[in-house]
Amino acid sequence: MTDIVEVEGLERVFGANRAVDGMTFHVKPGEVFGLLGPNGAGKTTTVRLLNGILPPSGGSARVFGLDPASDGPRVRQKTGVLTETPALYERLSAYENLAFFATLAGVPEADLKPRVLEMLAFFGLQDRAKDKVETYSKGMKQRLALARALIHKPPLLFLDEPTSGLDPEAAQHVNALIADLGRQNGQTILLATHNLLEAQRLCDRVAVLNKGRILALGSLKELARKLWPVTWVDIRLFEGASAESASARIQALGGVRHVQAEKETLAVQVEAEEIIPQVVAALARENVPILKVIPRDYTLEDIYFALQAGEK
């Protein structure tokens, strides 16, 4: 299946500042793809380039096979955009806002009312549909802005810091809605964020950025393997079992790099995750009483700071 977004060597220069410096990445249909980096990393500029708001200084970008620089209006017909600023009409009601933006987006008149009601219900705003937006909390405004971005059912959604400035409860609500869109509805999403936990929860793959460049790209598991080729696993034994004795039985096993034994726990370093079942099987053959096997997982925070530290 053709990639929805294709970026090759994309550049954008503002004077002496290379805001986007040779980026290359693709976004697949139905994928939640993250652009992750600090302020000034080039996230927002990239979103603007892909929407045709800014022309590139070099390289190329294709969205649905179209060049945003020359086909911006056609690209924007197929995309929705949500930024940290809701961009709503405060003195209009939620219903009036969505009806207005649906008309602008070309939603047929016969579909307009059902579409607006569908969006209000999906985002939990139906009970406040007639209230003016100026009476809404910040979290409610952001949910309405997300409904506005989706009112014409675009196949691609750009989210630029969608939970910035929200309190934890409101941010959690917005993230849950985004997760529903991606996992249940198959919505293709490009998420630009500096929030590591948000990116880990929502994204299938991420590109970690610094000063306009991509430092690394892949899924959480792929990035962890690139940075740390070996894997650690903790094997807990039943109380009274000797980890020291069990250690001797797997030291010489192929793929085992190192074994540490302490009380009823074995810490085993292996060359790849695929070795772990072999280690467990070897212990089971020796009647070692295993209570629990816990592979050590790296978080996106671990990966992010390891990559950023390499740039200093």
GIQUI-V661761 format. One record per run of one state. SS is the DSSP state (helix for helix, strand for strand, loop for the rest). FROM is the first residue (numbers start at 1). LEN is the number of residues. If there is no record, write none. Layout:
ss: (SS	SS)
from: (FROM	FROM)
len: (LEN	LEN)
//
This chain:
ss: (loop	strand	loop	strand	loop	strand	loop	helix	loop	strand	loop	strand	loop	helix	loop	strand	loop	strand	helix	loop	helix	loop	helix	loop	strand	helix	loop	helix	loop	strand	loop	helix	loop	strand	loop	helix	loop	strand	loop	strand	loop	helix	loop	strand	loop	helix	loop	strand	loop	strand	loop	helix	loop	strand	loop	helix	loop)
from: (1	5	15	17	28	32	37	43	51	58	64	66	67	72	78	79	83	93	94	105	109	123	126	129	132	133	136	138	151	156	161	168	184	188	194	196	203	205	211	213	219	220	228	231	238	243	249	256	263	265	271	273	286	290	296	300	310)
len: (4	10	2	11	4	5	6	8	7	6	2	1	5	6	1	4	10	1	11	4	14	3	3	3	1	3	2	13	5	5	7	16	4	6	2	7	2	6	2	6	1	8	3	7	5	6	7	7	2	6	2	13	4	6	4	10	3)
//
